[in-house]
Amino acid sequence: MGRPMRATRSWLALLIAGIALTGCAKHVDTRVAGDDDAALDGIEARLDELRAREQGDDLTCAQQCDVSAKTCATAEELCGLVERQADRDDLPPRCARAREQCAGAGDGCTRCQAP
């Protein structure tokens, strides 16, 4: 009978140690660069789609201005992600391109509204 009791104590000690270690987990930032890179790529793909739509000849002025607003909102979303990664030198040019696209789309909206 001594052996089963000793085995039970060993398992119980391991279980308690496991629970204690799990309960003491530190808060860790779950964001990783790969996730942000994937998000940036997705946002840039949306900007490409908006650029293609903007360059279509069949947009009404209202549609042109809608594309402009969406382009600028998407550009700011991208720049927000870039700002979170201030230590990366490769990202600011992506933000600058997105803002240039926003400015161009805004110009298109302004042109179609001019008399």
For each residue, the residues with C-beta under 8 A, 3 or more apart:
1: 4 5
2: 5 6
3: 6 7
4: 1 7 8
5: 1 2 8 9
6: 2 3 9 10
7: 3 4 10 11
8: 4 5 11 12
9: 5 6 12 13
10: 6 7 13 14
11: 7 8 14 15
12: 8 9 15 16
13: 9 10 16 17
14: 10 11 17 18
15: 11 12 18 19
16: 12 13 19 20
17: 13 14 20 21
18: 14 15 21 22
19: 15 16 22 23
20: 16 17 23 24
21: 17 18 24 25
22: 18 19 25
23: 19 20
24: 20 21
25: 21 22 28
26:
27:
28: 25
29:
30:
31: 35 36 84
32: 35 36
33: 36 37 85 88
34: 37 38
35: 31 32 38 39
36: 31 32 33 39 40 81 84 85
37: 33 34 40 41
38: 34 35 41 42
39: 35 36 42 43 81
40: 36 37 43 44 78 81 82 91 94
41: 37 38 44 45
42: 38 39 45 46
43: 39 40 46 47 74 77 78 81 98
44: 40 41 47 48 78 94 98
45: 41 42 48 49
46: 42 43 49 50 74
47: 43 44 50 51 71 74 75 78 98 101
48: 44 45 51 52
49: 45 46 52 53
50: 46 47 53 54 67 70 71 74 101 105
51: 47 48 54 55 71 101
52: 48 49 55 56
53: 49 50 56 59 67
54: 50 51 59 64 67 68 71 105 108
55: 51 52
56: 52 53 59
57:
58:
59: 53 54 56 63 64 67
60: 63 64
61: 64 65 109 112 113
62: 65 66
63: 59 60 66 67
64: 54 59 60 61 67 68 108 109 112
65: 61 62 68 69 109 112 113
66: 62 63 69 70
67: 50 53 54 59 63 64 70 71 105 108
68: 54 64 65 71 72 102 105 106 108 109
69: 65 66 72 73
70: 50 66 67 73 74
71: 47 50 51 54 67 68 74 75 101 102 105
72: 68 69 75 76 102 105 106
73: 69 70 76 77
74: 43 46 47 50 70 71 77 78 98
75: 47 71 72 78 79 95 98 99 101 102
76: 72 73 79 80 102
77: 43 73 74 80 81
78: 40 43 44 47 74 75 81 82 94 95 98
79: 75 76 82 83 95 98 99
80: 76 77 83 84
81: 36 39 40 43 77 78 84 85 91
82: 40 78 79 85 91 92 94 95
83: 79 80 86 95
84: 31 36 80 81
85: 33 36 81 82 88 91
86: 83
87:
88: 33 85 91
89: 92
90: 93 94
91: 40 81 82 85 88 94 95
92: 82 89 95 96
93: 90 96 97
94: 40 44 78 82 90 91 97 98
95: 75 78 79 82 83 91 92 98 99
96: 92 93 99 100
97: 93 94 100 101
98: 43 44 47 74 75 78 79 94 95 101 102
99: 75 79 95 96 102 103
100: 96 97 103 104
101: 47 50 51 71 75 97 98 104 105
102: 68 71 72 75 76 98 99 105 106
103: 99 100 106 107
104: 100 101 107 108
105: 50 54 67 68 71 72 101 102 108 109
106: 68 72 102 103 109 110
107: 103 104 110 111
108: 54 64 67 68 104 105 111 112
109: 61 64 65 68 105 106 112 113
110: 106 107 113 114
111: 107 108 114
112: 61 64 65 108 109
113: 61 65 109 110
114: 110 111
115:
